[in-house]
Structures are given as structure tokens and as C-alpha cells.
């Protein structure tokens, strides 16, 4: 359990509000404060007891915090950090929940003093958005990756690892670069593929085609309903790695397309078998 006396959560959407709820449910006794742009969000968070205080100014939210967690789209993190950096308390750390780590670690190195920023990414979420979608169990059993450059002390990294332990997550340390290559394959590619699938299926007469969409359509395209702002930032800040994964995906699609066109149905069956086996192996790895 984290022993931070005061945690400031910058952004009370799904990720930020869920973090506050998870910490409270699992016994965090320190002070929880937050910044949220909308007055209605601040009022709801206070009414439900999600945080102890909610501010319309990030500078005020961070001034007494020992740990600041940025729960906003990736590029907004850098803008907000540049604004509140002079207001950080001595010894305070800053982390985030973003799905790309190399870009934000580089940005923060030019904004915050050395050793202040420790990147993190809890691999959890939902296509639903906002405080109303938040749940105390969002991070339970999820993998939270903590990344850092060489100027970050072991003690600082441990404090961020403890944060995610306290939210119910499993934790792992790795470099920002390794994280971004892996997430391009396991998260960013699936999102782009789901978006392309939804777009292709709905390319015309969507009002008529929709009646024929079953659970397969909904399961395979669910993530395409996610936040546009968040995913725009993710794709911009991890573009080379995502492009490489899209190249590999394109090879698979073109191969099965060619086999269908040529009537090589034994190859199509082999493709389906390999895909099934690959999915089963991936699911085994997820539970390790």
C-alpha cells in the first residue's frame, strides 16, 4: 500500500476517478485531491466521496501533494506539467497513466527537474468514458508498467510501483522504448484494426447493415468507441512502432485475401488454425 500523505489526481475521467476509488477501497488513508476542468465533474466527485477536495486549477491541486498522477491525454500531460511545475512541493513525484512512454519521458525531461517524473501505464480501461464509468475494480489484477530513465532513483520508482500495488494492480518495470514497442502490438494495433473494421463494415447503408451485426461485430469493434482525443495522442506519439505493426497486419490480411481469390481454401483453413492457436497462446501468456 502506498504511504504517500497526499496524492493529486489530474483529471477525473475514467482512469483518474477509478484510481481514487481503488485506492480508497483498498485502504489508502492519505489525502486525495484532484483537478477537473468541469465544475459538474468536481461536484460529483465530492458528492460521491471519490476525493477529499477538487480544484479548477492544477496549480492548487498539486501544491501539497507528494505524488501527482496525470490522468489526461498524453500531450495534455506535458502542457499541464509545464504549468504546475513551479508549484510542486519538495520531494514530490509526478507520474501518468498514458499508453505511450518514450515521448512523455522525453518531454518531461525538459519540463521537470531530473528524477521527478516516473512514467507508468496501467494496462486497463474501457471504451466508456468519464467519471460515471469509473469503478474501484478497474485496476484489480491488471498489469501496471512503470518506466523511467537513468536519472530516476530506485526509491522514486518504488513509490510509483507502490501506488499501483495499492490500486490492486500487478507491477512490472521496463524501459520506455520496450514498452512502446510491445503496446504498439498488443493495444495500438488492435485499436486501429477495430476502427478500420468498423469503418469498412459501415462504409455504406450502415442503417441497413447494422441490423445484421451480431456479437462478433460488437466484440471485435468495441474499442473503436474509445476517446478520440486519447487515441489521437497515442497514435501520434507512437507512430513509428504502430506503423510497423500495421505493416505486419497488412501482410496477414493480404495473404488470406490472395488465398481466397485463388481458391486456396486449404491455406485459408491453415490460416484460421494458426490464428486460433496464436490466440490461445496469447491468453496463456496474459495469465502468467
C-alpha distance (Angstrom), angle and dihedral (degrees) to the residues before:
residue distance angle dihedral
X1 . . .
X2 3.78 . .
X3 3.81 115.5 .
X4 3.80 95.9 -159.3
X5 3.84 107.9 139.1
X6 3.81 93.0 -146.5
X7 3.78 130.5 15.6
X8 3.80 121.3 -167.3
X9 3.79 116.3 -156.3
X10 3.79 112.9 -158.9
X11 3.78 105.3 -154.2
X12 3.80 126.8 22.7
X13 3.78 100.7 -146.5
X14 3.78 124.5 117.7
X15 3.80 96.1 -59.2
X16 3.80 98.9 40.9
X17 3.79 97.9 43.2
X18 3.81 91.4 44.2
X19 3.80 89.9 52.9
X20 3.80 92.3 52.9
X21 3.80 91.2 47.3
X22 3.80 92.7 47.1
X23 3.81 93.2 50.4
X24 3.80 92.3 49.7
X25 3.79 93.9 46.1
X26 3.79 90.3 51.9
X27 3.77 96.4 51.0
X28 3.80 107.9 -89.8
X29 3.82 105.8 160.5
X30 3.79 100.8 -178.0
X31 3.78 127.0 98.0
X32 3.80 119.7 -74.6
X33 3.79 118.1 -159.0
X34 3.77 131.2 168.7
X35 3.76 147.4 -168.2
X36 3.80 119.2 -137.1
X37 3.78 127.1 169.6
X38 3.81 96.8 -144.3
X39 3.79 120.8 69.8
X40 3.81 90.4 -147.0
X41 3.80 90.7 57.0
X42 3.80 92.3 49.9
X43 3.80 91.5 48.5
X44 3.80 93.2 48.9
X45 3.81 92.7 48.2
X46 3.79 91.2 52.0
X47 3.80 93.5 43.8
X48 3.81 91.1 53.4
X49 3.80 93.4 43.5
X50 3.80 93.1 -120.5
X51 3.81 91.0 137.3
X52 3.79 135.4 13.8
X53 3.79 94.5 -130.5
X54 3.80 135.6 8.4
X55 3.80 125.2 -161.6
X56 3.79 137.2 -166.4
X57 3.80 90.3 -144.1
X58 3.82 122.9 63.9
X59 3.82 91.1 -153.9
X60 3.80 90.5 63.1
X61 3.80 92.7 43.4
X62 3.81 94.5 56.6
X63 3.80 102.0 39.1
X64 3.83 96.7 92.8
X65 3.80 98.1 27.2
X66 3.79 123.8 115.8
X67 3.81 90.4 -165.4
X68 3.81 127.8 29.4
X69 3.81 119.8 -162.5
X70 3.79 117.0 -162.7
X71 3.82 109.0 -147.9
X72 3.80 100.6 172.4
X73 3.84 133.2 96.0
X74 3.80 111.7 -59.9
X75 3.78 100.7 -107.5
X76 3.81 91.0 46.2
X77 3.82 88.0 57.5
X78 3.79 91.4 66.7
X79 3.80 92.7 47.4
X80 3.79 93.5 49.6
X81 3.81 93.7 44.7
X82 3.80 90.9 53.2
X83 3.81 88.6 54.2
X84 3.80 99.7 46.4
X85 3.83 99.3 34.4
X86 3.85 93.9 98.4
X87 3.81 89.9 52.7
X88 3.81 98.0 55.4
X89 3.79 116.1 120.5
X90 3.82 118.9 -119.3
X91 3.78 110.2 -83.6
X92 3.80 94.1 16.6
X93 3.79 120.1 145.2
X94 3.80 128.7 -152.6
X95 3.79 125.9 -148.9
X96 3.80 136.2 161.7
X97 3.81 142.8 -155.6
X98 3.81 99.4 -130.4
X99 3.79 124.2 142.8
X100 3.82 94.3 -132.3
X101 3.78 121.8 55.0
X102 3.80 112.1 176.4
X103 3.80 95.5 66.0
X104 3.80 96.0 46.1
X105 3.81 93.7 45.3
X106 3.80 89.1 53.9
X107 3.79 92.3 46.7
X108 3.79 94.3 48.1
X109 3.81 91.0 50.2
X110 3.79 87.3 66.5
X111 3.81 95.2 42.9
X112 3.80 108.0 39.8
X113 3.81 130.8 44.8
X114 3.83 115.4 -93.7
X115 3.79 115.5 -75.8
X116 3.82 95.8 16.7
X117 3.81 99.2 101.8
X118 3.80 123.1 65.2
X119 3.79 113.3 175.5
X120 3.78 121.0 -138.7
X121 3.77 138.2 176.2
X122 3.79 123.8 -167.6
X123 3.79 105.4 -156.8
X124 3.78 94.8 -137.0
X125 3.76 136.3 97.5
X126 3.76 146.6 111.5
X127 3.78 140.2 -119.2
X128 3.81 84.9 -115.5
X129 3.78 117.2 92.0
X130 3.78 141.0 -154.4
X131 3.76 138.1 32.9
X132 3.81 92.1 -62.3
X133 3.80 89.9 65.4
X134 3.82 93.7 50.9
X135 3.78 120.3 118.8
X136 3.79 134.4 -178.3
X137 3.81 89.9 -130.7
X138 3.81 98.1 55.3
X139 3.82 93.1 105.4
X140 3.81 98.7 34.0
X141 3.80 107.0 129.0
X142 3.80 92.8 -9.1
X143 3.79 120.8 134.5
X144 3.81 113.7 -109.8
X145 3.80 114.3 -164.3
X146 3.80 118.8 -153.8
X147 3.80 116.8 -160.4
X148 3.76 131.6 -177.3
X149 3.76 144.3 161.6
X150 3.78 125.4 -119.5
X151 3.82 95.9 -87.4
X152 3.82 91.7 67.3
X153 3.78 116.5 96.9
X154 3.78 124.1 -131.5
X155 3.79 88.7 -117.2
X156 3.81 91.5 56.0
X157 3.80 92.6 48.4
X158 3.80 90.0 48.0
X159 3.80 91.3 54.3
X160 3.80 90.8 55.8
X161 3.80 92.0 44.7
X162 3.80 87.5 52.7
X163 3.79 90.3 52.8
X164 3.80 91.7 59.8
X165 3.79 92.8 40.4
X166 3.79 85.9 56.0
X167 3.81 90.7 52.9
X168 3.81 91.7 54.5
X169 3.81 98.8 -101.8
X170 3.78 131.5 133.6
X171 3.80 111.3 -120.9
X172 3.78 137.2 -142.2
X173 3.81 134.1 173.3
X174 3.79 122.7 -141.0
X175 3.79 140.3 145.5
X176 3.82 119.5 -80.8
X177 3.81 90.3 -119.1
X178 3.81 94.9 52.7
X179 3.80 89.8 46.4
X180 3.80 93.0 53.2
X181 3.80 94.0 48.6
X182 3.79 91.9 50.8
X183 3.79 96.1 44.1
X184 3.79 91.4 48.8
X185 3.80 86.2 62.6
X186 3.80 101.7 38.2
X187 3.81 102.5 34.4
X188 3.80 115.2 9.0
X189 3.82 96.9 46.6
X190 3.84 92.7 48.8
X191 3.79 90.0 51.8
X192 3.80 93.9 51.2
X193 3.82 90.4 44.1
X194 3.82 91.1 50.8
X195 3.79 90.6 48.6
X196 3.80 91.9 49.2
X197 3.81 90.9 47.4
X198 3.81 92.6 50.8
X199 3.80 90.3 47.4
X200 3.81 93.6 48.5
X201 3.81 94.1 47.7
X202 3.81 92.0 46.2
X203 3.80 95.6 42.1
X204 3.83 93.7 119.4
X205 3.79 137.9 -2.9
X206 3.81 89.7 18.0
X207 3.79 91.0 162.4
X208 3.80 89.4 61.0
X209 3.80 98.4 36.1
X210 3.80 92.1 50.7
X211 3.80 92.0 70.6
X212 3.81 88.7 64.7
X213 3.81 96.3 49.7
X214 3.79 111.3 110.6
X215 3.79 135.1 -179.7
X216 3.80 91.9 -66.4
X217 3.80 90.1 63.2
X218 3.80 93.5 46.1
X219 3.81 94.3 45.8
X220 3.79 94.7 48.1
X221 3.82 97.4 43.5
X222 3.83 102.2 35.0
X223 3.80 95.4 108.4
X224 3.80 91.6 54.6
X225 3.82 86.3 78.5
X226 3.81 91.2 66.0
X227 3.80 127.8 116.7
X228 3.81 111.5 -60.4
X229 3.82 92.1 -154.9
X230 3.79 92.6 52.3
X231 3.79 95.0 46.6
X232 3.78 93.8 44.4
X233 3.80 87.9 57.0
X234 3.80 92.9 46.2
X235 3.80 93.7 51.4
X236 3.79 93.5 44.8
X237 3.79 94.0 49.5
X238 3.81 95.7 45.0
X239 3.80 100.3 31.6
X240 3.86 100.1 133.2
X241 3.81 94.3 50.6
X242 3.81 92.7 44.4
X243 3.80 91.1 48.6
X244 3.81 90.0 53.3
X245 3.80 91.3 51.9
X246 3.80 90.9 47.5
X247 3.80 88.3 54.1
X248 3.82 89.8 56.2
X249 3.81 90.6 46.7
X250 3.80 90.7 49.6
X251 3.82 89.9 54.8
X252 3.82 90.7 55.7
X253 3.82 94.0 47.0
X254 3.80 93.1 47.0
X255 3.81 91.7 48.4
X256 3.80 94.8 54.6
X257 3.82 89.6 41.7
X258 3.80 90.7 55.1
X259 3.82 91.8 46.8
X260 3.80 92.1 51.2
X261 3.78 92.3 47.5
X262 3.80 91.4 49.9
X263 3.80 94.8 43.9
X264 3.82 93.1 -117.5
X265 3.79 93.1 150.1
X266 3.80 94.7 160.7
X267 3.81 86.1 62.5
X268 3.80 89.9 49.0
X269 3.81 90.0 53.9
X270 3.80 89.8 48.9
X271 3.80 89.3 50.9
X272 3.80 91.3 52.8
X273 3.80 91.8 47.2
X274 3.80 93.1 49.9
X275 3.80 90.5 47.8
X276 3.81 92.0 51.1
X277 3.82 91.6 48.6
X278 3.80 92.1 46.7
X279 3.79 91.1 52.4
X280 3.80 91.9 50.0
X281 3.81 91.2 51.4
X282 3.79 91.2 48.2
X283 3.80 91.1 51.9
X284 3.81 90.4 51.1
X285 3.78 89.9 52.3
X286 3.79 91.8 49.6
X287 3.79 90.8 62.5
X288 3.81 97.0 49.2
